[in-house]
Amino acid sequence: MENSRLRKKKRREGDLMAKWRACRNCKALTTDNKCPICGSDDLTYNWEGIVAIIDPLRSQLAKMLGHDKVGMYALRVW
């Protein structure tokens, strides 16, 4: 019974993430047809990994990844 609930939860989470697309230019995640960060329309469903940048000025991870704006980003885009 527990296994069945876990599979349903994973399926729901997968369905939600399936609607997100990543910008090939800046790796920002969006559900729109245009990137909210750079304005590009070169988007793909082929991405993996997520990082949320909340405070890009103080975030070491944002600096390491080269993101200077608040947003959700994919770690890998192809």
MODELLER restraints for C-alpha pairs under 7 A, 6 or more apart:
rsr = mdl.restraints
at = mdl.atoms
rsr.add(forms.Gaussian(group=physical.xy_distance, feature=features.Distance(at['CA:19:A'], at['CA:31:A']), mean=6.16, stdev=0.5))
rsr.add(forms.Gaussian(group=physical.xy_distance, feature=features.Distance(at['CA:20:A'], at['CA:29:A']), mean=6.15, stdev=0.5))
rsr.add(forms.Gaussian(group=physical.xy_distance, feature=features.Distance(at['CA:20:A'], at['CA:30:A']), mean=5.42, stdev=0.5))
rsr.add(forms.Gaussian(group=physical.xy_distance, feature=features.Distance(at['CA:20:A'], at['CA:31:A']), mean=4.88, stdev=0.5))
rsr.add(forms.Gaussian(group=physical.xy_distance, feature=features.Distance(at['CA:20:A'], at['CA:45:A']), mean=6.90, stdev=0.5))
rsr.add(forms.Gaussian(group=physical.xy_distance, feature=features.Distance(at['CA:21:A'], at['CA:29:A']), mean=5.52, stdev=0.5))
rsr.add(forms.Gaussian(group=physical.xy_distance, feature=features.Distance(at['CA:21:A'], at['CA:30:A']), mean=5.42, stdev=0.5))
rsr.add(forms.Gaussian(group=physical.xy_distance, feature=features.Distance(at['CA:21:A'], at['CA:31:A']), mean=6.10, stdev=0.5))
rsr.add(forms.Gaussian(group=physical.xy_distance, feature=features.Distance(at['CA:21:A'], at['CA:43:A']), mean=5.92, stdev=0.5))
rsr.add(forms.Gaussian(group=physical.xy_distance, feature=features.Distance(at['CA:21:A'], at['CA:44:A']), mean=5.23, stdev=0.5))
rsr.add(forms.Gaussian(group=physical.xy_distance, feature=features.Distance(at['CA:21:A'], at['CA:45:A']), mean=4.76, stdev=0.5))
rsr.add(forms.Gaussian(group=physical.xy_distance, feature=features.Distance(at['CA:22:A'], at['CA:28:A']), mean=5.49, stdev=0.5))
rsr.add(forms.Gaussian(group=physical.xy_distance, feature=features.Distance(at['CA:22:A'], at['CA:29:A']), mean=4.51, stdev=0.5))
rsr.add(forms.Gaussian(group=physical.xy_distance, feature=features.Distance(at['CA:22:A'], at['CA:30:A']), mean=6.40, stdev=0.5))
rsr.add(forms.Gaussian(group=physical.xy_distance, feature=features.Distance(at['CA:22:A'], at['CA:43:A']), mean=5.39, stdev=0.5))
rsr.add(forms.Gaussian(group=physical.xy_distance, feature=features.Distance(at['CA:22:A'], at['CA:44:A']), mean=5.35, stdev=0.5))
rsr.add(forms.Gaussian(group=physical.xy_distance, feature=features.Distance(at['CA:22:A'], at['CA:45:A']), mean=6.41, stdev=0.5))
rsr.add(forms.Gaussian(group=physical.xy_distance, feature=features.Distance(at['CA:22:A'], at['CA:47:A']), mean=6.48, stdev=0.5))
rsr.add(forms.Gaussian(group=physical.xy_distance, feature=features.Distance(at['CA:22:A'], at['CA:74:A']), mean=6.46, stdev=0.5))
rsr.add(forms.Gaussian(group=physical.xy_distance, feature=features.Distance(at['CA:22:A'], at['CA:77:A']), mean=6.91, stdev=0.5))
rsr.add(forms.Gaussian(group=physical.xy_distance, feature=features.Distance(at['CA:23:A'], at['CA:29:A']), mean=6.50, stdev=0.5))
rsr.add(forms.Gaussian(group=physical.xy_distance, feature=features.Distance(at['CA:23:A'], at['CA:35:A']), mean=6.12, stdev=0.5))
rsr.add(forms.Gaussian(group=physical.xy_distance, feature=features.Distance(at['CA:23:A'], at['CA:42:A']), mean=5.96, stdev=0.5))
rsr.add(forms.Gaussian(group=physical.xy_distance, feature=features.Distance(at['CA:23:A'], at['CA:43:A']), mean=4.49, stdev=0.5))
rsr.add(forms.Gaussian(group=physical.xy_distance, feature=features.Distance(at['CA:23:A'], at['CA:44:A']), mean=6.51, stdev=0.5))
rsr.add(forms.Gaussian(group=physical.xy_distance, feature=features.Distance(at['CA:24:A'], at['CA:42:A']), mean=5.91, stdev=0.5))
rsr.add(forms.Gaussian(group=physical.xy_distance, feature=features.Distance(at['CA:24:A'], at['CA:43:A']), mean=5.83, stdev=0.5))
rsr.add(forms.Gaussian(group=physical.xy_distance, feature=features.Distance(at['CA:24:A'], at['CA:44:A']), mean=6.93, stdev=0.5))
rsr.add(forms.Gaussian(group=physical.xy_distance, feature=features.Distance(at['CA:24:A'], at['CA:77:A']), mean=6.49, stdev=0.5))
rsr.add(forms.Gaussian(group=physical.xy_distance, feature=features.Distance(at['CA:26:A'], at['CA:38:A']), mean=6.98, stdev=0.5))
rsr.add(forms.Gaussian(group=physical.xy_distance, feature=features.Distance(at['CA:27:A'], at['CA:73:A']), mean=5.38, stdev=0.5))
rsr.add(forms.Gaussian(group=physical.xy_distance, feature=features.Distance(at['CA:27:A'], at['CA:74:A']), mean=5.31, stdev=0.5))
rsr.add(forms.Gaussian(group=physical.xy_distance, feature=features.Distance(at['CA:27:A'], at['CA:77:A']), mean=6.68, stdev=0.5))
rsr.add(forms.Gaussian(group=physical.xy_distance, feature=features.Distance(at['CA:28:A'], at['CA:35:A']), mean=6.82, stdev=0.5))
rsr.add(forms.Gaussian(group=physical.xy_distance, feature=features.Distance(at['CA:28:A'], at['CA:37:A']), mean=6.71, stdev=0.5))
rsr.add(forms.Gaussian(group=physical.xy_distance, feature=features.Distance(at['CA:28:A'], at['CA:71:A']), mean=6.94, stdev=0.5))
rsr.add(forms.Gaussian(group=physical.xy_distance, feature=features.Distance(at['CA:28:A'], at['CA:72:A']), mean=5.85, stdev=0.5))
rsr.add(forms.Gaussian(group=physical.xy_distance, feature=features.Distance(at['CA:28:A'], at['CA:73:A']), mean=4.28, stdev=0.5))
rsr.add(forms.Gaussian(group=physical.xy_distance, feature=features.Distance(at['CA:28:A'], at['CA:74:A']), mean=6.28, stdev=0.5))
rsr.add(forms.Gaussian(group=physical.xy_distance, feature=features.Distance(at['CA:29:A'], at['CA:72:A']), mean=5.50, stdev=0.5))
rsr.add(forms.Gaussian(group=physical.xy_distance, feature=features.Distance(at['CA:29:A'], at['CA:73:A']), mean=5.25, stdev=0.5))
rsr.add(forms.Gaussian(group=physical.xy_distance, feature=features.Distance(at['CA:29:A'], at['CA:74:A']), mean=6.38, stdev=0.5))
rsr.add(forms.Gaussian(group=physical.xy_distance, feature=features.Distance(at['CA:33:A'], at['CA:41:A']), mean=6.26, stdev=0.5))
rsr.add(forms.Gaussian(group=physical.xy_distance, feature=features.Distance(at['CA:34:A'], at['CA:40:A']), mean=5.73, stdev=0.5))
rsr.add(forms.Gaussian(group=physical.xy_distance, feature=features.Distance(at['CA:34:A'], at['CA:41:A']), mean=4.65, stdev=0.5))
rsr.add(forms.Gaussian(group=physical.xy_distance, feature=features.Distance(at['CA:35:A'], at['CA:41:A']), mean=6.23, stdev=0.5))
rsr.add(forms.Gaussian(group=physical.xy_distance, feature=features.Distance(at['CA:46:A'], at['CA:77:A']), mean=6.15, stdev=0.5))
rsr.add(forms.Gaussian(group=physical.xy_distance, feature=features.Distance(at['CA:46:A'], at['CA:78:A']), mean=5.79, stdev=0.5))
rsr.add(forms.Gaussian(group=physical.xy_distance, feature=features.Distance(at['CA:47:A'], at['CA:74:A']), mean=6.35, stdev=0.5))
rsr.add(forms.Gaussian(group=physical.xy_distance, feature=features.Distance(at['CA:47:A'], at['CA:76:A']), mean=5.51, stdev=0.5))
rsr.add(forms.Gaussian(group=physical.xy_distance, feature=features.Distance(at['CA:47:A'], at['CA:77:A']), mean=4.40, stdev=0.5))
rsr.add(forms.Gaussian(group=physical.xy_distance, feature=features.Distance(at['CA:47:A'], at['CA:78:A']), mean=6.28, stdev=0.5))
rsr.add(forms.Gaussian(group=physical.xy_distance, feature=features.Distance(at['CA:48:A'], at['CA:74:A']), mean=6.05, stdev=0.5))
rsr.add(forms.Gaussian(group=physical.xy_distance, feature=features.Distance(at['CA:48:A'], at['CA:75:A']), mean=6.18, stdev=0.5))
rsr.add(forms.Gaussian(group=physical.xy_distance, feature=features.Distance(at['CA:48:A'], at['CA:76:A']), mean=5.36, stdev=0.5))
rsr.add(forms.Gaussian(group=physical.xy_distance, feature=features.Distance(at['CA:48:A'], at['CA:77:A']), mean=6.76, stdev=0.5))
rsr.add(forms.Gaussian(group=physical.xy_distance, feature=features.Distance(at['CA:49:A'], at['CA:74:A']), mean=5.43, stdev=0.5))
rsr.add(forms.Gaussian(group=physical.xy_distance, feature=features.Distance(at['CA:49:A'], at['CA:75:A']), mean=4.93, stdev=0.5))
rsr.add(forms.Gaussian(group=physical.xy_distance, feature=features.Distance(at['CA:49:A'], at['CA:76:A']), mean=6.50, stdev=0.5))
rsr.add(forms.Gaussian(group=physical.xy_distance, feature=features.Distance(at['CA:50:A'], at['CA:72:A']), mean=6.87, stdev=0.5))
rsr.add(forms.Gaussian(group=physical.xy_distance, feature=features.Distance(at['CA:50:A'], at['CA:73:A']), mean=5.73, stdev=0.5))
rsr.add(forms.Gaussian(group=physical.xy_distance, feature=features.Distance(at['CA:50:A'], at['CA:74:A']), mean=4.76, stdev=0.5))
rsr.add(forms.Gaussian(group=physical.xy_distance, feature=features.Distance(at['CA:50:A'], at['CA:75:A']), mean=5.80, stdev=0.5))
rsr.add(forms.Gaussian(group=physical.xy_distance, feature=features.Distance(at['CA:51:A'], at['CA:72:A']), mean=5.87, stdev=0.5))
rsr.add(forms.Gaussian(group=physical.xy_distance, feature=features.Distance(at['CA:51:A'], at['CA:73:A']), mean=5.31, stdev=0.5))
rsr.add(forms.Gaussian(group=physical.xy_distance, feature=features.Distance(at['CA:51:A'], at['CA:74:A']), mean=6.38, stdev=0.5))
rsr.add(forms.Gaussian(group=physical.xy_distance, feature=features.Distance(at['CA:51:A'], at['CA:75:A']), mean=6.82, stdev=0.5))
rsr.add(forms.Gaussian(group=physical.xy_distance, feature=features.Distance(at['CA:52:A'], at['CA:71:A']), mean=5.92, stdev=0.5))
rsr.add(forms.Gaussian(group=physical.xy_distance, feature=features.Distance(at['CA:52:A'], at['CA:72:A']), mean=4.51, stdev=0.5))
rsr.add(forms.Gaussian(group=physical.xy_distance, feature=features.Distance(at['CA:52:A'], at['CA:73:A']), mean=6.30, stdev=0.5))
rsr.add(forms.Gaussian(group=physical.xy_distance, feature=features.Distance(at['CA:53:A'], at['CA:62:A']), mean=6.45, stdev=0.5))
rsr.add(forms.Gaussian(group=physical.xy_distance, feature=features.Distance(at['CA:53:A'], at['CA:70:A']), mean=5.15, stdev=0.5))
rsr.add(forms.Gaussian(group=physical.xy_distance, feature=features.Distance(at['CA:53:A'], at['CA:71:A']), mean=5.32, stdev=0.5))
rsr.add(forms.Gaussian(group=physical.xy_distance, feature=features.Distance(at['CA:53:A'], at['CA:72:A']), mean=6.26, stdev=0.5))
rsr.add(forms.Gaussian(group=physical.xy_distance, feature=features.Distance(at['CA:54:A'], at['CA:70:A']), mean=5.27, stdev=0.5))
rsr.add(forms.Gaussian(group=physical.xy_distance, feature=features.Distance(at['CA:54:A'], at['CA:71:A']), mean=6.78, stdev=0.5))
rsr.add(forms.Gaussian(group=physical.xy_distance, feature=features.Distance(at['CA:55:A'], at['CA:70:A']), mean=6.52, stdev=0.5))
rsr.add(forms.Gaussian(group=physical.xy_distance, feature=features.Distance(at['CA:56:A'], at['CA:62:A']), mean=5.52, stdev=0.5))
rsr.add(forms.Gaussian(group=physical.xy_distance, feature=features.Distance(at['CA:56:A'], at['CA:67:A']), mean=6.91, stdev=0.5))
rsr.add(forms.Gaussian(group=physical.xy_distance, feature=features.Distance(at['CA:56:A'], at['CA:68:A']), mean=5.32, stdev=0.5))
rsr.add(forms.Gaussian(group=physical.xy_distance, feature=features.Distance(at['CA:56:A'], at['CA:69:A']), mean=6.02, stdev=0.5))
rsr.add(forms.Gaussian(group=physical.xy_distance, feature=features.Distance(at['CA:56:A'], at['CA:70:A']), mean=6.28, stdev=0.5))
rsr.add(forms.Gaussian(group=physical.xy_distance, feature=features.Distance(at['CA:62:A'], at['CA:68:A']), mean=6.68, stdev=0.5))
